[in-house]
Amino acid sequence: MSERDSEANRFSARAARYARVGANVGGVAARIAGTRLFGLEGRNLSNAEALAKALGGLKGPIMKVAQLVATIPDVVPPEYAAELQKLQSEAPPMGAAFVKRRMMAELGAGWRERFGEFDLKPAAAASLGQVHRAATRDGVPLACKLQYPDMESAVEADIAQLDILFSLHRRMDPVIDTTEIAKEISARVREELDYKREARHIALYRQMLAATPEVRVPATVPELSTRRLLTMHWLEGDKILNHKQASQAVRDRISTAMFRAWWRPFSHQGVIHGDPHLGNYTVFSEAGEPQGINLLDYGCIRIFPPSFVGGVVDLYRGLLEGDEARVVHAYEVWGFKGLTKELIDTLNIWARFIYGPLLEDRTRRIAEGVSPAEYGRKQAFQVHTALKARGPVTVPREFVFMDRAAIGLGGVFLHLDAELNFHRLFEQEIEDFSVARVAGEQAAALSAAGLAGA
């Protein structure tokens, strides 16, 4: 049996991970339960800090799960979300000898001869793997994303522990049923393990954004890729935050590229990039001037039914035109159940926040007087307070990453202090929109990328 096969969700590795995660998180859960048992407040900053510290010592997939939870508004109390957002998902990098063994397992004993250059020191490290700079034998710069060993076992163990995080919230404020949210996060994290699928995601984005020169998507190298090794062309660029002090024109140009990178695939093919982490983008320049963004990571991609995209546009039009029936229809299409006037009013608090910049035909900032980390928190608290009187409500699983990515995108605009006419940018993306057109374009794009039936 090959090393790759032997890593497929091994029980021994999974059991060891259960023990580590359970010991760290379980102690904090017991502490929180204890404070409530004795009439004290379980929701306090010291407990939130203790949970973050426990998770911080684990690294790996549970860190990614925790960060996902923290960026979905109101899944956990705000003090927990604030602490979890501080976590860094990077695992300790694999040493040179270990990297050689991993590469041999993926490409065979003569793997080194297939590259012109290969830097054994990682250029970046994340929760599931690390990236190495390399080059083809012809000198083309490459990025090699190499998965850590036993990640499938670790992910399955960590997903099994996910309900601990959600149960903390259910015990303290059970106004949102997190069952569907947990299913959605689990599905997306599992997908991130499959680098062959990620390669198909890249092919999908290269097709969807082919006519959008301000957004660059890397080409993959199939002959140097496997399920746990993804080799792509290296895209030169620097960090988005390096441009915070650039001119307004430059910051707005970068922000416009970000807007199109996110909304264009969604409005035309029903696909979103669900991980708004700043590290997933860099800025490319031409003639010394920033021109657009490189989109780097394609593990967390969400493909929506065309009807869901129709619901997004219906809600926008309904809010814009004051058409309450269209607003209600949008929520029903999304999968919200048991809608009452009070629940609709509550959901509209959130909708008017998300859609607010799109509804005003003027140049504006995405929000005023709000830090990127706090973007959306006030509105989430308002919704939560209203749901305490009217809930509980089950959040449809399709809504999870749509919501999360929209908040992340807004955070980028805040970092760059962008001033754009978001209304006109959005109207450009939904010109001649129809659900049937999305269905046709989506089917063609998925088929071309090898994702038909995904």
Buried (B, 14 or more C-beta within 10 A) or exposed (E): EEEBEEBEBBEEBBEBBBEBBBEBBEEBBEBBEEBEEEEEEBBBEEBBBBBBEBBBEBBBBBBBBBBBBBBBBBBBBBBBBBBBBEBEBBBEBBEEEBBBEBBBBBBEEEBEEBBBEBBBEBEBBBBBBBBBBBBBEEEEBBBBBBBBBBBBBBBBBBBBBBEBBBBBBBBBBEBBBBBBBBEBBBEBBBBBBBBBBBBBBBBBBBBBBEEBEBBBBBEBBEEBBBBBBBBBBBBEBEEBEEBEEBEEEBBBBBBBBBBBBBBBBBBBBBBBBBBBBBBBBBBBBEEEEBBBBBBBBBBBBBBBBBBBBBBBBBBBBBBBEEBEEBBBBBBEBBBBEEEEEEBBEBBBBBBEBBBBBBEEEEEBBBBEEBEBEBBBBEBBBBBBEBBEEBBEBBBBBBBBBBBBBBBBBBBBBBBBBBBBBBBEBBBEBBEEBEBEBBBEBBEEBBEBBEBEEB
